[in-house]
């Protein structure tokens, strides 16, 4: 307590390797801004080699803080929510995005400037959003996906991503186009009493408005707290030229193709004909033949500016972290 006021206790997790290392460069400024806003800040760096992961830190700090905050990219945030879901006392979450694409931050409306982000963390306005639970074990913030192009998010060199941001994903996609569009996997998919059984090129289960820096084709209808996923399945066409038509449809923000199916659900069960690689929030999720994915409705309370103040906050703060 300083000056007669109880300070908000903030646990700040920082990943200096995310994005261009802006978390390291701005660590002092972040702590200063939060401290000036009546916060008591405890900083932990994310150093997996020293067993300092978001998961281990959060379990050890359970019940000691009023806010859990993190500075990093979408992958860092993925580890943070997995740690938070193991906590008995789950406080509100503050997020300062410093990754290469920051899909989640764009989807949910995180302000871009450090001043605005620190101001938001110091306040008490929260937005409870849905997350996904994967095989009752792992959690994801905004997307789980399989198939063509999904490995690009975790295979692309961090140095490459640091240098040119989300354009790195585009270049990697172009370089690996032939092998990606030849991907095929037969899936048996169950949801809401219905079944889908076909060969698929790609599939995503998401709660997001953008992916790899691009708007999702159904972004205008996404509600991040309605307890429903948006599922997009792309059937594998017999001819390569049809893949080009599918990609053109998606890039135009549309889904009107006989090979694309989009639906909403709160639970989906998938059996693959072979071990299939998955990605969660751009992180490698391992390979498996059977997956069960369900919504954890409004499981995380994220600190966000109120809607009536968001535009004014955004206008008064210049972005510091890369787009």
TIVO-629750 format. One record per residue (C-alpha): residue in one letter; x, y, z. Coordinates in Angstrom, 1 decimal. Each point is the difference from the previous one (the first is absolute). Example, Ala and Ser with C-alpha at 12.3 -4.5 7.8 and 13.67 -1.06 7.14 Angstrom:
BEGIN
<site><aa>A</aa><x>12.3</x><y>-4.5</y><z>7.8</z></site>
<site><aa>S</aa><x>1.4</x><y>3.4</y><z>-0.7</z></site>
END
This chain:
BEGIN
<site><aa>X</aa><x>0.0</x><y>0.0</y><z>0.0</z></site>
<site><aa>X</aa><x>1.4</x><y>3.4</y><z>-1.1</z></site>
<site><aa>X</aa><x>-1.8</x><y>3.3</y><z>0.6</z></site>
<site><aa>X</aa><x>-2.8</x><y>-1.8</y><z>1.8</z></site>
<site><aa>X</aa><x>-1.1</x><y>-2.0</y><z>-3.0</z></site>
<site><aa>X</aa><x>0.1</x><y>-3.7</y><z>-0.4</z></site>
<site><aa>X</aa><x>2.0</x><y>-0.9</y><z>-3.1</z></site>
<site><aa>X</aa><x>-1.3</x><y>-2.6</y><z>-2.5</z></site>
<site><aa>X</aa><x>2.4</x><y>-2.9</y><z>0.0</z></site>
<site><aa>X</aa><x>1.0</x><y>-0.9</y><z>-3.5</z></site>
<site><aa>X</aa><x>2.0</x><y>-3.0</y><z>-1.1</z></site>
<site><aa>X</aa><x>1.7</x><y>0.9</y><z>-3.3</z></site>
<site><aa>X</aa><x>1.3</x><y>-2.9</y><z>-2.1</z></site>
<site><aa>X</aa><x>2.4</x><y>1.2</y><z>-2.8</z></site>
<site><aa>X</aa><x>1.2</x><y>-2.0</y><z>-3.0</z></site>
<site><aa>X</aa><x>3.0</x><y>1.9</y><z>-1.4</z></site>
<site><aa>X</aa><x>0.2</x><y>-2.3</y><z>-3.1</z></site>
<site><aa>X</aa><x>-3.4</x><y>0.8</y><z>-1.3</z></site>
<site><aa>X</aa><x>-0.3</x><y>2.2</y><z>-3.0</z></site>
<site><aa>X</aa><x>3.0</x><y>2.4</y><z>-0.3</z></site>
<site><aa>X</aa><x>0.9</x><y>-0.2</y><z>3.7</z></site>
<site><aa>X</aa><x>-2.0</x><y>3.1</y><z>0.8</z></site>
<site><aa>X</aa><x>-0.9</x><y>-1.4</y><z>3.4</z></site>
<site><aa>X</aa><x>3.6</x><y>0.2</y><z>1.0</z></site>
<site><aa>X</aa><x>0.5</x><y>3.5</y><z>-1.4</z></site>
<site><aa>X</aa><x>-3.1</x><y>1.3</y><z>1.7</z></site>
<site><aa>X</aa><x>0.0</x><y>-1.9</y><z>3.3</z></site>
<site><aa>X</aa><x>0.9</x><y>3.1</y><z>2.1</z></site>
<site><aa>X</aa><x>-2.6</x><y>2.2</y><z>-1.7</z></site>
<site><aa>X</aa><x>-2.7</x><y>-2.6</y><z>0.6</z></site>
<site><aa>X</aa><x>0.9</x><y>-0.4</y><z>3.7</z></site>
<site><aa>X</aa><x>0.2</x><y>3.8</y><z>0.4</z></site>
<site><aa>X</aa><x>-3.3</x><y>0.6</y><z>-1.7</z></site>
<site><aa>X</aa><x>-1.8</x><y>-2.6</y><z>2.1</z></site>
<site><aa>X</aa><x>1.7</x><y>1.2</y><z>3.2</z></site>
<site><aa>X</aa><x>-1.1</x><y>3.5</y><z>-0.6</z></site>
<site><aa>X</aa><x>-3.6</x><y>-1.3</y><z>-0.4</z></site>
<site><aa>X</aa><x>0.0</x><y>-1.4</y><z>3.5</z></site>
<site><aa>X</aa><x>1.2</x><y>-3.5</y><z>-0.8</z></site>
<site><aa>X</aa><x>2.6</x><y>-2.1</y><z>1.8</z></site>
<site><aa>X</aa><x>1.7</x><y>-2.0</y><z>-2.7</z></site>
<site><aa>X</aa><x>1.9</x><y>-3.3</y><z>0.3</z></site>
<site><aa>X</aa><x>1.8</x><y>-0.9</y><z>-3.2</z></site>
<site><aa>X</aa><x>0.9</x><y>-3.6</y><z>-1.1</z></site>
<site><aa>X</aa><x>1.9</x><y>-0.6</y><z>-3.2</z></site>
<site><aa>X</aa><x>-1.1</x><y>-3.0</y><z>-2.1</z></site>
<site><aa>X</aa><x>3.1</x><y>-2.2</y><z>-0.2</z></site>
<site><aa>X</aa><x>-1.0</x><y>-3.6</y><z>-0.9</z></site>
<site><aa>X</aa><x>3.6</x><y>-1.3</y><z>0.3</z></site>
<site><aa>X</aa><x>0.0</x><y>1.1</y><z>3.6</z></site>
<site><aa>X</aa><x>-3.4</x><y>-1.6</y><z>0.6</z></site>
<site><aa>X</aa><x>-1.5</x><y>3.5</y><z>0.2</z></site>
<site><aa>X</aa><x>-3.1</x><y>-0.6</y><z>-2.1</z></site>
<site><aa>X</aa><x>-3.4</x><y>1.7</y><z>0.3</z></site>
<site><aa>X</aa><x>-1.5</x><y>-3.2</y><z>1.3</z></site>
<site><aa>X</aa><x>2.6</x><y>-0.6</y><z>2.8</z></site>
<site><aa>X</aa><x>0.0</x><y>3.7</y><z>1.0</z></site>
<site><aa>X</aa><x>-3.8</x><y>0.3</y><z>0.2</z></site>
<site><aa>X</aa><x>-0.5</x><y>-3.2</y><z>2.0</z></site>
<site><aa>X</aa><x>2.7</x><y>1.2</y><z>2.5</z></site>
<site><aa>X</aa><x>-1.6</x><y>3.5</y><z>0.3</z></site>
<site><aa>X</aa><x>-3.6</x><y>-1.2</y><z>0.3</z></site>
<site><aa>X</aa><x>-2.0</x><y>2.3</y><z>2.3</z></site>
<site><aa>X</aa><x>2.7</x><y>2.7</y><z>0.4</z></site>
<site><aa>X</aa><x>-1.0</x><y>2.5</y><z>-2.7</z></site>
<site><aa>X</aa><x>-3.0</x><y>2.1</y><z>-1.0</z></site>
<site><aa>X</aa><x>0.9</x><y>-0.1</y><z>-3.7</z></site>
<site><aa>X</aa><x>2.1</x><y>-2.3</y><z>-2.2</z></site>
<site><aa>X</aa><x>1.5</x><y>1.9</y><z>-2.9</z></site>
<site><aa>X</aa><x>2.3</x><y>-1.1</y><z>-2.8</z></site>
<site><aa>X</aa><x>2.0</x><y>1.7</y><z>-2.7</z></site>
<site><aa>X</aa><x>0.7</x><y>-2.3</y><z>-3.0</z></site>
<site><aa>X</aa><x>-1.6</x><y>-1.4</y><z>-3.1</z></site>
<site><aa>X</aa><x>-3.0</x><y>-2.3</y><z>-0.6</z></site>
<site><aa>X</aa><x>2.1</x><y>-3.0</y><z>1.0</z></site>
<site><aa>X</aa><x>1.0</x><y>1.5</y><z>3.3</z></site>
<site><aa>X</aa><x>-3.7</x><y>0.8</y><z>0.7</z></site>
<site><aa>X</aa><x>-0.8</x><y>-3.6</y><z>-0.8</z></site>
<site><aa>X</aa><x>2.3</x><y>-1.2</y><z>2.8</z></site>
<site><aa>X</aa><x>-1.3</x><y>2.6</y><z>2.4</z></site>
<site><aa>X</aa><x>-3.6</x><y>-1.1</y><z>-0.4</z></site>
<site><aa>X</aa><x>1.0</x><y>-3.7</y><z>0.4</z></site>
<site><aa>X</aa><x>1.7</x><y>1.0</y><z>3.3</z></site>
<site><aa>X</aa><x>-3.0</x><y>2.1</y><z>1.1</z></site>
<site><aa>X</aa><x>-2.4</x><y>-2.9</y><z>-0.6</z></site>
<site><aa>X</aa><x>2.0</x><y>-2.0</y><z>2.6</z></site>
<site><aa>X</aa><x>-0.3</x><y>2.8</y><z>2.7</z></site>
<site><aa>X</aa><x>-2.5</x><y>-0.3</y><z>2.8</z></site>
<site><aa>X</aa><x>-0.3</x><y>3.8</y><z>0.1</z></site>
<site><aa>X</aa><x>-0.2</x><y>1.3</y><z>-3.5</z></site>
<site><aa>X</aa><x>0.4</x><y>3.8</y><z>-0.1</z></site>
<site><aa>X</aa><x>-0.6</x><y>2.3</y><z>-3.0</z></site>
<site><aa>X</aa><x>2.4</x><y>-0.1</y><z>-2.9</z></site>
<site><aa>X</aa><x>1.9</x><y>2.9</y><z>-1.4</z></site>
<site><aa>X</aa><x>1.7</x><y>-0.2</y><z>-3.4</z></site>
<site><aa>X</aa><x>2.7</x><y>2.1</y><z>-1.7</z></site>
<site><aa>X</aa><x>0.5</x><y>-1.6</y><z>-3.4</z></site>
<site><aa>X</aa><x>3.5</x><y>0.0</y><z>-1.5</z></site>
<site><aa>X</aa><x>-0.1</x><y>-2.8</y><z>-2.5</z></site>
<site><aa>X</aa><x>0.4</x><y>-0.1</y><z>-3.7</z></site>
<site><aa>X</aa><x>-3.7</x><y>-0.1</y><z>-0.9</z></site>
<site><aa>X</aa><x>-2.0</x><y>0.4</y><z>3.2</z></site>
<site><aa>X</aa><x>-3.2</x><y>-1.6</y><z>-1.4</z></site>
<site><aa>X</aa><x>-1.7</x><y>-0.3</y><z>3.3</z></site>
<site><aa>X</aa><x>0.6</x><y>3.6</y><z>1.0</z></site>
<site><aa>X</aa><x>-1.5</x><y>1.2</y><z>-3.3</z></site>
<site><aa>X</aa><x>-3.0</x><y>-2.3</y><z>0.4</z></site>
<site><aa>X</aa><x>-0.9</x><y>1.0</y><z>3.5</z></site>
<site><aa>X</aa><x>0.9</x><y>3.8</y><z>-0.1</z></site>
<site><aa>X</aa><x>3.2</x><y>0.4</y><z>2.1</z></site>
<site><aa>X</aa><x>1.2</x><y>3.6</y><z>-0.4</z></site>
<site><aa>X</aa><x>3.3</x><y>0.3</y><z>-1.9</z></site>
<site><aa>X</aa><x>2.0</x><y>2.5</y><z>2.0</z></site>
<site><aa>X</aa><x>1.9</x><y>-0.8</y><z>3.2</z></site>
<site><aa>X</aa><x>-1.6</x><y>2.9</y><z>1.9</z></site>
<site><aa>X</aa><x>-3.5</x><y>-1.3</y><z>-1.0</z></site>
<site><aa>X</aa><x>0.9</x><y>-3.6</y><z>0.9</z></site>
<site><aa>X</aa><x>1.4</x><y>1.0</y><z>3.4</z></site>
<site><aa>X</aa><x>-3.0</x><y>2.2</y><z>0.7</z></site>
<site><aa>X</aa><x>-2.3</x><y>-2.9</y><z>-0.9</z></site>
<site><aa>X</aa><x>1.8</x><y>-2.4</y><z>2.4</z></site>
<site><aa>X</aa><x>-0.2</x><y>2.5</y><z>2.8</z></site>
<site><aa>X</aa><x>-3.8</x><y>0.3</y><z>-0.3</z></site>
<site><aa>X</aa><x>-2.7</x><y>-2.5</y><z>0.8</z></site>
<site><aa>X</aa><x>-2.0</x><y>-0.3</y><z>-3.1</z></site>
<site><aa>X</aa><x>0.0</x><y>-3.7</y><z>-1.2</z></site>
<site><aa>X</aa><x>-1.4</x><y>-1.9</y><z>-3.0</z></site>
<site><aa>X</aa><x>-0.5</x><y>-3.7</y><z>0.6</z></site>
<site><aa>X</aa><x>0.7</x><y>-2.0</y><z>-3.2</z></site>
<site><aa>X</aa><x>-0.2</x><y>-3.6</y><z>-1.1</z></site>
<site><aa>X</aa><x>3.0</x><y>-2.3</y><z>-0.3</z></site>
<site><aa>X</aa><x>0.3</x><y>-3.5</y><z>-1.4</z></site>
<site><aa>X</aa><x>0.9</x><y>-3.2</y><z>1.9</z></site>
<site><aa>X</aa><x>1.8</x><y>-2.6</y><z>-2.0</z></site>
<site><aa>X</aa><x>-0.3</x><y>-3.7</y><z>1.1</z></site>
<site><aa>X</aa><x>-0.8</x><y>1.2</y><z>3.6</z></site>
<site><aa>X</aa><x>3.7</x><y>0.9</y><z>0.4</z></site>
<site><aa>X</aa><x>1.1</x><y>3.1</y><z>-2.0</z></site>
<site><aa>X</aa><x>-1.6</x><y>3.3</y><z>-0.6</z></site>
<site><aa>X</aa><x>0.1</x><y>2.5</y><z>-2.9</z></site>
<site><aa>X</aa><x>-0.9</x><y>3.7</y><z>-0.2</z></site>
<site><aa>X</aa><x>-1.3</x><y>0.3</y><z>-3.5</z></site>
<site><aa>X</aa><x>0.8</x><y>-2.9</y><z>-2.4</z></site>
<site><aa>X</aa><x>0.8</x><y>-3.6</y><z>-0.4</z></site>
<site><aa>X</aa><x>0.7</x><y>-1.2</y><z>-3.5</z></site>
<site><aa>X</aa><x>1.2</x><y>-2.9</y><z>-2.1</z></site>
<site><aa>X</aa><x>1.0</x><y>-0.5</y><z>-3.6</z></site>
<site><aa>X</aa><x>1.6</x><y>2.1</y><z>-2.7</z></site>
<site><aa>X</aa><x>2.0</x><y>3.1</y><z>1.1</z></site>
<site><aa>X</aa><x>-0.5</x><y>-0.6</y><z>3.7</z></site>
<site><aa>X</aa><x>3.6</x><y>-0.9</y><z>0.6</z></site>
<site><aa>X</aa><x>1.2</x><y>3.4</y><z>-1.4</z></site>
<site><aa>X</aa><x>-0.9</x><y>1.8</y><z>3.3</z></site>
<site><aa>X</aa><x>2.5</x><y>-2.1</y><z>2.0</z></site>
<site><aa>X</aa><x>2.5</x><y>-1.0</y><z>-2.8</z></site>
<site><aa>X</aa><x>0.8</x><y>3.6</y><z>-1.1</z></site>
<site><aa>X</aa><x>3.3</x><y>1.2</y><z>1.5</z></site>
<site><aa>X</aa><x>-0.4</x><y>2.5</y><z>2.9</z></site>
<site><aa>X</aa><x>2.7</x><y>2.1</y><z>-1.5</z></site>
<site><aa>X</aa><x>-1.9</x><y>0.1</y><z>-3.3</z></site>
<site><aa>X</aa><x>-3.3</x><y>0.9</y><z>1.8</z></site>
<site><aa>X</aa><x>1.8</x><y>2.7</y><z>2.0</z></site>
<site><aa>X</aa><x>1.4</x><y>1.6</y><z>-3.2</z></site>
<site><aa>X</aa><x>-3.2</x><y>0.2</y><z>-2.0</z></site>
<site><aa>X</aa><x>-2.9</x><y>-0.8</y><z>2.2</z></site>
<site><aa>X</aa><x>-3.0</x><y>-1.9</y><z>-1.3</z></site>
<site><aa>X</aa><x>1.3</x><y>0.4</y><z>-3.6</z></site>
<site><aa>X</aa><x>2.4</x><y>-2.8</y><z>1.0</z></site>
<site><aa>X</aa><x>-3.0</x><y>-2.4</y><z>0.1</z></site>
<site><aa>X</aa><x>-1.1</x><y>1.1</y><z>-3.5</z></site>
<site><aa>X</aa><x>3.5</x><y>-0.7</y><z>-1.4</z></site>
<site><aa>X</aa><x>0.2</x><y>-3.3</y><z>1.7</z></site>
<site><aa>X</aa><x>-3.4</x><y>-1.0</y><z>-1.3</z></site>
<site><aa>X</aa><x>1.0</x><y>0.8</y><z>-3.5</z></site>
<site><aa>X</aa><x>3.3</x><y>-2.0</y><z>0.3</z></site>
<site><aa>X</aa><x>-1.9</x><y>-3.0</y><z>1.3</z></site>
<site><aa>X</aa><x>-3.1</x><y>0.3</y><z>-2.1</z></site>
<site><aa>X</aa><x>0.4</x><y>-3.2</y><z>-2.1</z></site>
<site><aa>X</aa><x>0.5</x><y>-2.3</y><z>3.1</z></site>
<site><aa>X</aa><x>-2.7</x><y>1.7</y><z>1.9</z></site>
<site><aa>X</aa><x>-2.8</x><y>-0.2</y><z>-2.6</z></site>
<site><aa>X</aa><x>0.8</x><y>-3.7</y><z>-0.5</z></site>
<site><aa>X</aa><x>-0.9</x><y>-0.6</y><z>3.6</z></site>
<site><aa>X</aa><x>-2.9</x><y>-2.5</y><z>0.5</z></site>
<site><aa>X</aa><x>-1.4</x><y>-1.6</y><z>3.2</z></site>
<site><aa>X</aa><x>-3.3</x><y>-1.9</y><z>0.4</z></site>
<site><aa>X</aa><x>-1.9</x><y>1.2</y><z>3.0</z></site>
<site><aa>X</aa><x>-3.1</x><y>-1.2</y><z>1.8</z></site>
<site><aa>X</aa><x>-1.5</x><y>3.1</y><z>1.7</z></site>
<site><aa>X</aa><x>-2.9</x><y>0.0</y><z>2.5</z></site>
<site><aa>X</aa><x>-1.8</x><y>3.1</y><z>1.2</z></site>
<site><aa>X</aa><x>-3.6</x><y>0.8</y><z>1.2</z></site>
<site><aa>X</aa><x>-1.3</x><y>-3.4</y><z>-1.1</z></site>
<site><aa>X</aa><x>1.5</x><y>0.3</y><z>-3.5</z></site>
<site><aa>X</aa><x>2.9</x><y>-1.7</y><z>-1.6</z></site>
<site><aa>X</aa><x>2.5</x><y>1.1</y><z>-2.7</z></site>
<site><aa>X</aa><x>2.1</x><y>-2.7</y><z>-1.7</z></site>
<site><aa>X</aa><x>2.3</x><y>1.1</y><z>-2.7</z></site>
<site><aa>X</aa><x>3.6</x><y>0.7</y><z>-1.1</z></site>
<site><aa>X</aa><x>1.1</x><y>3.4</y><z>1.2</z></site>
<site><aa>X</aa><x>2.6</x><y>2.5</y><z>-1.0</z></site>
<site><aa>X</aa><x>-0.4</x><y>2.2</y><z>3.1</z></site>
<site><aa>X</aa><x>-2.1</x><y>0.4</y><z>3.0</z></site>
<site><aa>X</aa><x>-0.2</x><y>2.7</y><z>2.8</z></site>
<site><aa>X</aa><x>-2.0</x><y>0.3</y><z>3.2</z></site>
<site><aa>X</aa><x>0.3</x><y>3.6</y><z>1.0</z></site>
<site><aa>X</aa><x>-1.3</x><y>2.9</y><z>2.0</z></site>
<site><aa>X</aa><x>1.7</x><y>2.8</y><z>-1.9</z></site>
<site><aa>X</aa><x>-0.4</x><y>2.7</y><z>-2.6</z></site>
<site><aa>X</aa><x>3.5</x><y>-0.4</y><z>-1.5</z></site>
<site><aa>X</aa><x>2.6</x><y>-2.7</y><z>-0.6</z></site>
<site><aa>X</aa><x>3.7</x><y>0.6</y><z>-1.0</z></site>
<site><aa>X</aa><x>-0.8</x><y>3.7</y><z>-0.5</z></site>
<site><aa>X</aa><x>-3.0</x><y>-0.6</y><z>-2.3</z></site>
<site><aa>X</aa><x>-3.7</x><y>0.5</y><z>0.7</z></site>
<site><aa>X</aa><x>-2.0</x><y>-3.2</y><z>0.3</z></site>
<site><aa>X</aa><x>-2.7</x><y>-0.2</y><z>-2.7</z></site>
<site><aa>X</aa><x>-2.7</x><y>-0.1</y><z>2.6</z></site>
<site><aa>X</aa><x>1.6</x><y>2.6</y><z>2.3</z></site>
<site><aa>X</aa><x>-3.0</x><y>2.3</y><z>0.1</z></site>
<site><aa>X</aa><x>-2.2</x><y>-2.6</y><z>1.6</z></site>
<site><aa>X</aa><x>2.5</x><y>-1.1</y><z>2.7</z></site>
<site><aa>X</aa><x>-1.0</x><y>0.5</y><z>3.6</z></site>
<site><aa>X</aa><x>2.9</x><y>-0.8</y><z>2.4</z></site>
<site><aa>X</aa><x>-2.2</x><y>-0.7</y><z>3.0</z></site>
<site><aa>X</aa><x>-3.1</x><y>-1.9</y><z>-1.4</z></site>
<site><aa>X</aa><x>1.2</x><y>-3.5</y><z>0.9</z></site>
<site><aa>X</aa><x>0.4</x><y>-1.0</y><z>-3.6</z></site>
<site><aa>X</aa><x>2.9</x><y>-0.8</y><z>-2.3</z></site>
<site><aa>X</aa><x>0.1</x><y>0.8</y><z>-3.7</z></site>
<site><aa>X</aa><x>1.1</x><y>-3.2</y><z>-1.8</z></site>
<site><aa>X</aa><x>1.3</x><y>0.2</y><z>-3.5</z></site>
<site><aa>X</aa><x>0.6</x><y>-3.2</y><z>-2.0</z></site>
<site><aa>X</aa><x>1.6</x><y>0.0</y><z>-3.5</z></site>
<site><aa>X</aa><x>-0.5</x><y>-3.2</y><z>-1.9</z></site>
<site><aa>X</aa><x>2.9</x><y>-1.2</y><z>-2.1</z></site>
<site><aa>X</aa><x>-0.9</x><y>0.6</y><z>-3.7</z></site>
<site><aa>X</aa><x>1.2</x><y>-2.5</y><z>-2.7</z></site>
<site><aa>X</aa><x>1.7</x><y>2.7</y><z>-2.2</z></site>
<site><aa>X</aa><x>2.7</x><y>2.5</y><z>0.9</z></site>
<site><aa>X</aa><x>-1.8</x><y>2.8</y><z>-1.9</z></site>
<site><aa>X</aa><x>-2.9</x><y>-0.4</y><z>2.4</z></site>
<site><aa>X</aa><x>2.3</x><y>0.7</y><z>2.9</z></site>
<site><aa>X</aa><x>0.8</x><y>3.3</y><z>-1.6</z></site>
<site><aa>X</aa><x>-3.7</x><y>0.8</y><z>-0.2</z></site>
<site><aa>X</aa><x>-0.5</x><y>-0.9</y><z>3.6</z></site>
<site><aa>X</aa><x>2.9</x><y>2.3</y><z>1.1</z></site>
<site><aa>X</aa><x>-1.4</x><y>2.8</y><z>-2.1</z></site>
<site><aa>X</aa><x>-3.4</x><y>-0.3</y><z>1.6</z></site>
<site><aa>X</aa><x>1.5</x><y>0.1</y><z>3.5</z></site>
<site><aa>X</aa><x>2.2</x><y>3.0</y><z>-0.8</z></site>
<site><aa>X</aa><x>-3.0</x><y>1.8</y><z>-1.2</z></site>
<site><aa>X</aa><x>-1.6</x><y>-0.5</y><z>3.4</z></site>
<site><aa>X</aa><x>-2.6</x><y>-2.5</y><z>-1.2</z></site>
<site><aa>X</aa><x>-0.8</x><y>-3.7</y><z>0.6</z></site>
<site><aa>X</aa><x>-2.4</x><y>-0.6</y><z>-2.9</z></site>
<site><aa>X</aa><x>1.8</x><y>-3.1</y><z>-1.4</z></site>
<site><aa>X</aa><x>-1.2</x><y>-3.6</y><z>-0.1</z></site>
<site><aa>X</aa><x>3.3</x><y>-0.9</y><z>1.7</z></site>
<site><aa>X</aa><x>-0.4</x><y>2.3</y><z>3.0</z></site>
<site><aa>X</aa><x>-2.3</x><y>-0.6</y><z>2.9</z></site>
<site><aa>X</aa><x>-0.4</x><y>2.3</y><z>2.9</z></site>
<site><aa>X</aa><x>-2.2</x><y>-0.6</y><z>3.1</z></site>
<site><aa>X</aa><x>-0.2</x><y>0.9</y><z>3.7</z></site>
<site><aa>X</aa><x>0.2</x><y>-2.5</y><z>2.9</z></site>
<site><aa>X</aa><x>1.0</x><y>-0.2</y><z>3.6</z></site>
<site><aa>X</aa><x>1.5</x><y>-3.5</y><z>-0.4</z></site>
<site><aa>X</aa><x>1.6</x><y>-2.0</y><z>-2.8</z></site>
<site><aa>X</aa><x>1.5</x><y>-3.5</y><z>0.0</z></site>
<site><aa>X</aa><x>2.5</x><y>-1.0</y><z>-2.8</z></site>
<site><aa>X</aa><x>1.4</x><y>-3.3</y><z>-1.0</z></site>
<site><aa>X</aa><x>2.7</x><y>0.0</y><z>-2.6</z></site>
<site><aa>X</aa><x>1.1</x><y>-2.9</y><z>-2.2</z></site>
<site><aa>X</aa><x>3.6</x><y>0.7</y><z>1.1</z></site>
<site><aa>X</aa><x>2.0</x><y>2.0</y><z>2.5</z></site>
<site><aa>X</aa><x>-0.7</x><y>3.6</y><z>-0.7</z></site>
<site><aa>X</aa><x>2.1</x><y>3.1</y><z>1.0</z></site>
<site><aa>X</aa><x>-1.9</x><y>2.8</y><z>1.8</z></site>
<site><aa>X</aa><x>0.9</x><y>3.5</y><z>0.8</z></site>
<site><aa>X</aa><x>-1.5</x><y>2.0</y><z>2.9</z></site>
<site><aa>X</aa><x>0.3</x><y>3.8</y><z>-0.2</z></site>
<site><aa>X</aa><x>2.9</x><y>-0.4</y><z>-2.4</z></site>
<site><aa>X</aa><x>1.9</x><y>-2.4</y><z>2.3</z></site>
<site><aa>X</aa><x>0.7</x><y>-3.6</y><z>-0.9</z></site>
<site><aa>X</aa><x>-2.6</x><y>-2.2</y><z>1.7</z></site>
<site><aa>X</aa><x>1.3</x><y>-3.5</y><z>-0.8</z></site>
<site><aa>X</aa><x>-1.5</x><y>-2.8</y><z>-2.1</z></site>
<site><aa>X</aa><x>-3.0</x><y>-2.1</y><z>0.8</z></site>
<site><aa>X</aa><x>-2.7</x><y>-2.1</y><z>-1.7</z></site>
<site><aa>X</aa><x>-2.9</x><y>1.0</y><z>2.3</z></site>
<site><aa>X</aa><x>-0.8</x><y>3.4</y><z>1.4</z></site>
<site><aa>X</aa><x>-2.9</x><y>1.3</y><z>2.1</z></site>
<site><aa>X</aa><x>-0.3</x><y>3.8</y><z>0.1</z></site>
<site><aa>X</aa><x>-2.6</x><y>1.9</y><z>2.1</z></site>
<site><aa>X</aa><x>-0.6</x><y>3.6</y><z>1.0</z></site>
<site><aa>X</aa><x>0.8</x><y>1.3</y><z>3.5</z></site>
<site><aa>X</aa><x>-2.5</x><y>2.9</y><z>-0.1</z></site>
<site><aa>X</aa><x>1.2</x><y>3.3</y><z>1.3</z></site>
<site><aa>X</aa><x>2.8</x><y>-1.8</y><z>1.9</z></site>
<site><aa>X</aa><x>2.5</x><y>2.9</y><z>-0.1</z></site>
<site><aa>X</aa><x>-0.7</x><y>3.6</y><z>1.2</z></site>
<site><aa>X</aa><x>2.1</x><y>2.3</y><z>-2.2</z></site>
<site><aa>X</aa><x>0.7</x><y>3.6</y><z>1.0</z></site>
<site><aa>X</aa><x>-1.2</x><y>2.2</y><z>-2.8</z></site>
<site><aa>X</aa><x>-1.0</x><y>3.6</y><z>-0.3</z></site>
<site><aa>X</aa><x>-3.8</x><y>0.7</y><z>0.0</z></site>
<site><aa>X</aa><x>-1.4</x><y>0.4</y><z>-3.5</z></site>
<site><aa>X</aa><x>-0.9</x><y>3.6</y><z>0.5</z></site>
<site><aa>X</aa><x>3.7</x><y>0.8</y><z>0.9</z></site>
<site><aa>X</aa><x>1.8</x><y>-2.3</y><z>-2.4</z></site>
<site><aa>X</aa><x>0.1</x><y>2.4</y><z>-3.0</z></site>
<site><aa>X</aa><x>1.2</x><y>2.9</y><z>2.1</z></site>
<site><aa>X</aa><x>2.7</x><y>-2.2</y><z>1.6</z></site>
<site><aa>X</aa><x>1.1</x><y>-1.3</y><z>-3.4</z></site>
<site><aa>X</aa><x>0.2</x><y>3.5</y><z>-1.5</z></site>
<site><aa>X</aa><x>2.2</x><y>1.4</y><z>2.8</z></site>
<site><aa>X</aa><x>2.6</x><y>-2.8</y><z>0.0</z></site>
<site><aa>X</aa><x>2.4</x><y>-0.8</y><z>-2.8</z></site>
<site><aa>X</aa><x>0.7</x><y>-3.7</y><z>-0.6</z></site>
<site><aa>X</aa><x>3.4</x><y>-1.1</y><z>1.2</z></site>
<site><aa>X</aa><x>-0.1</x><y>-3.7</y><z>-0.7</z></site>
<site><aa>X</aa><x>0.1</x><y>-1.2</y><z>-3.6</z></site>
<site><aa>X</aa><x>-3.1</x><y>-0.7</y><z>-1.9</z></site>
END
